[in-house]
């Protein structure tokens, strides 16, 4: 379905849902729908990213296929999210290229590994790759420190820059036309919703995923991935502090905070991603867009590749296999960073902004309700 057709069908479905309101109170999406009478293209982008794909509404709806209305909000929103990732990506052409070509990550991974090998050969040759390197600075005998700083500094800026530009474009389109401004309380509320994954909670009962039975597995597995990634991020920042401020070079002992945090994060990602992939394989595919599902699976496998090769590197860092494993791990990280603004990785950016917008609307709506109650009293 083309973007314009998808948007028109989305508006049709939202108007029907707004008239029915059988799913009233299920999640943030249904409150946001109730606060509207008409739906713009930007509203659809906002609602799609506000949706956490819990799927409760689909299994409750009396108007799904084969009913003539053919309502399927979860599938609609998953399709729209894919369009959003491409539409707001920067550079836009790359967003379409890497978004439509699902092999993008693996192509970039291969190119990254080849480039890292070329750098290594230019500086030392194959003999050093297959040697056992131990002690302080052993990683830098494979790839020099300055080379790593330059490569991953550029890739880090590329990733964050792409996210920020996409975020600015998205926010420009979904921000409220009301005079009410975003407050610190709105940001705090949205942050709380995001960190707790409130809208995967089902008010404590869980979501109907992977099937129509309520379960909290998806939320907890998502927590493993999210907080595992945050632990790895903290480990990386801490490693930079030790290396460039305290001048203590890696690799660090197993009991070192850098290693412990990184290992815990890697284990968390492996547990979370593996569990989510298993749940996805068991899920009802009629409730999701096939292209969005492929995109999500690719990102999951990419993240799993980074975490797994990182753990293998930890296990082989004092063996002759360290050089090869290091190159593969760094290549997977480079590919993840490069494709981050165009892959499912970017979903947290748009979802968080949608939650900020929702927190603002919720505050304004509650304020209006309170004013009415005071006037009645």
N, C-alpha and C positions, 0 to 999 in steps of 0.2 A: 504494500500500500504506500502510495506517495505521501510526502509530508502534508500537503494541503488536504488530501482525502482523510488522512489520519486525524488531523486537527478537527475537521468537520465532524467526523464520526465521534471524536472525543467530546465535542461540545454537545452533540445529540445525546450521548450516554449520560453526561453530567446533568443535563436538563431533566432527563427521565429520573435519574437518581434523586435529584432535588425535589421532584414532584412526589416521589414515593417515600423517601426518608425512612425506609425500613431499617437501614443500617445506621441510623442516627446514633451518635455517641460511640461508634466503634473505634474510631481513631481520629487523629488531627485532620485528616483529609475530609471527613464528613462534616466536621464543624466548619472548615473553610468553605466547603460547598454551600452550606446553609447561609453563610454570610453574603452570598452572591445570588443574583437573579440571572445575569448573563455571564458568559465566559469568553474572554479574549484568548488570543494565541498565547499571550504571556501568562495568563491564568493557568492554561493547560500545562505549560512548562513548570510553573510553580507547583501545581497539584501533583504532577508526575514525580517530582523530586521530594515532595513531602511524603509521598507514599513509601512505606517500608516493605511493601510486598508481603504483608502478613496473610493475605488471602481470605480472611474471615468473611469479608463482604461477598465474595464470589459464592461461597458455600451457603450463605444465608439468602442469597438473591433468588426470588421466584421468577425472574425474567431473563435468565441465562438461556443459551441455546439448549433445546430447539425452539424456545419461545421466539416469536417474531421480532421482539425487541433486541434479542441477541446481546445482552449486556455482559461485559467481561472487563471490569475496571482494572484488575491486576495486569492482564495482558495488554490492555490499552496503555497503561502507565509505563510498563516495561519497554514498549515500543517507543513511546515518547521520550523516555530517558535516553535511549540510544541516539535519537535525533538531537537532543539537547547537547550531548557530549560532542557531537560533530559540529553542531551549529556554533557553539561558543568557544570551540578550540582555537588555539593560536599556534602557528599559522593555520588558517582555516583549511587550506588545501591539504595540509598534512593530516588534519583531523579527519577529513573524508578518506584520504588514502589509507591511513592506519586503522581507521574505524571500520572501513568496508573490507579491507584485506585482513582476514583473521590470522594470516601467517606473519603479520608485521613484527610481532615480538620475536619470533624465532629467526626471522631474517636479520633483525637488528642484533640479536644475540650472537649469531654466527659472524656477522661483520665485526662486532665488538671483540670476540675471541681472536679472530684473525688479526685485527689491529694490535691487540695486546701482545700476541705472539710475535708480530713483526717488530714491535718496539723491543721486545725481549731479545730477539735474534740480533737486532742491530746493536744492542748493548753488550751481549755476552755470548750468545750462541746456544745451541741445543744441549751441549754438555752440561752446562750449569743448570738447565731445566730438570735434568734427571738425577742431579746430585742431592744428597741429604744435606739440608741446611738447618742448623740448630743455633740457639743462642740469640742474644740481642740483635735486632735488625735483620733477622734471617729472611723475612718477607721481602725486604728491600733488595735482597740479592737476586730476586726474580724480577721485580719491577721497582725502579728507584722511587724514593719518597716524593721527590719533586714531580715526577711523572704522574703519580697517583693523585697528588694535590691538584695539579693542573686539569687532568682528565675529569676527576669527580667534582672538582670545584665548578667547572663549566657545566657538567651534566646536572649538578645540584641547582645551579642558577637557572638552567633551562627548565627543569621540572617545576621549581617554585614559581618562576616567572610565568610559565604557561598556565599554572593553576590560578595565579593572581589575575592575569589578563582575562581568563575565562570567567573568574568570579566577578570581576568588575562588569563585564558584558552581561552576565546573567542577572546580577543585582540591579543594573540599570533598567532591565526589562521588567523585573518582578516587583520592584520596590513600590510601596503603597503610594497612591495618588492623594492620600489623605494628608492633612496638615500635620498629623501626629508624626513625630520623629522617633527613630529607634533610641531606646534608652538603655542604660547599663543593666537595668533589670531584665529587659528583653533578651539581651545577650547572655546574661547569667541563666535565665530560664531555658533558652535554647541549648546552652552548653550542658545543662543538667539533663535535658531530654536526650541529647546526643550521647553523652557519656554513659547514661544508664540504659540506652536503647529502649526507652519507654514504650515506643510504639511497635516493639516486637514482643512486648510483655503480655498483651491481652488482658490488662488489669489483673495480672497474677496468674491467669489460667494458661498463658502461652498462646501461640498462633496455630492456625490450621495448616501446618507445613511439616512434613512433605505431603500429607493427605488431609482429609477432612477431620482428623482427630487432633484435639488440642495438645500442644507440646511446647515446652520451653527449650528444647534442644538447640534450635537454630539461634536463639538469642545468646545462649551460653557459649556456643561454638564461635559466634561472631565476637563475643568478648575475648575469647582466647586469641583470635586473630588480631583484634584491635590493640589490646594491651600487650600482646607479644610484640607487635610492631613498635609500640611506644617504648618498650624495654630495650629493643634493639637500637632505637633512635637515641635513647639515653646512653646506652653503651658506646655508641659511635661518638657522641659529643664528649663523653668522659675520656675516651681513648685519645681524642684530639687534645684535650686538656693535659693529659699525662705526657703526650708526645711533644707538644709545642710550647707548653708552659713549664711543666716540671722536667722536661727533657728526659723522660723515661720511655725508651723505645719498645715497641712490641717485638715478638709475642710476649704476652704476660702469663704468669702462672695460673693454673686452673682455679685457685682460690681468690684470684684478683677480681675486684668488682667489675671491671670491664668484661672479663670472661664470663663471670657468673651471670651478669645481667644479659649479655648476648646469648648465652646458652639457654637461659630461661625463656627469653624472647623467641629464639628459634624453635624451641620445643613447643611453646604456645602456638606459634604460627602453624607448625606441622600438624599438631592435634586439631586446631580449629579448621584449617583449610581441608584437611583430609576428611574430617567429619562433615563439613559443608558439602564437599563433593559427593560423599555417600548419600546424604540427604537429597541432593539435587537429582541424583540418578534414580531415586525412588519417588520423586515428586510428580505431581500431575502436570504433564506438559501442555495440556489444553489451557492452563492458566498463565502461561508465559509466552513471550515472543521468542521464536526460535533463534533469531539473530542476537537478541539480547542475552539469551541463555548461552550461546556460543561465546559471546564476549565475556560474560561473567566467568565461564569455565576457563577460558584462556588466561584471564587475570589470576584466577585461583592457582592454576598450574604454574604460572610465572612466579608468583609469590612463594609457592611451595618449592620451586626450583632454587630460588635464592636461599631460603631457609635450610633446605636439605644440603645444598653444597656448602653452606656455611658450617653446618654441623660436621660434615665429612672433613672439611678443612681443619676443624678443631681436632678431630681424631687422627689426622694424618700429618699434622704440622711438623712432626719430628721424624718423618720418613721421607724416602726418595720420591714419593708420590705427591709431596706438598706442592711442587712447582706447577704441575698439571692441574691439580685441584684448585689452586689459587687462581690460575688463569680462567678456568671455567666459572668459578664463583664470581670473580670480578666482572667477567663478561655478562653473566646473568644480572648482576646488579646494574651494570651500565645499560643493558637493554631495558630493565624495569624503569630506570630513571628517564631514559630517552622517550619511552612510550607513555610515561605517566600522565601527561596532559591529554592524551587521546584514548586511553583505555578505561576500564571500569575503575581503575585506581582513583579517578577524579570524582567518583560518585560522592565521596564524603564532603567534598567542597560544596557542591550544589545542594546536597541534603542539609548541610549545616545552615547555609544561607536561607533555604526554605523554612527551616525551623525558626530562624531569627525572625523572618517575616511573619510566620505563624504566631510566634510569641507576642509580636506587636499587635496583630489582629485580635488575639485572645485577650490581651490587656485592654484594648479599646472596647471590645464587646462587653467584657466584665464591668468596665467602668460605666458604660451606658446602662447596663442592667442595674447596677447599684444606684445610679441616679434615678432611674424609674422607680425602684423600690422605696427610695427616700421620699420621692414626691408622693407616692401612694400613702406612705405612713404619715 
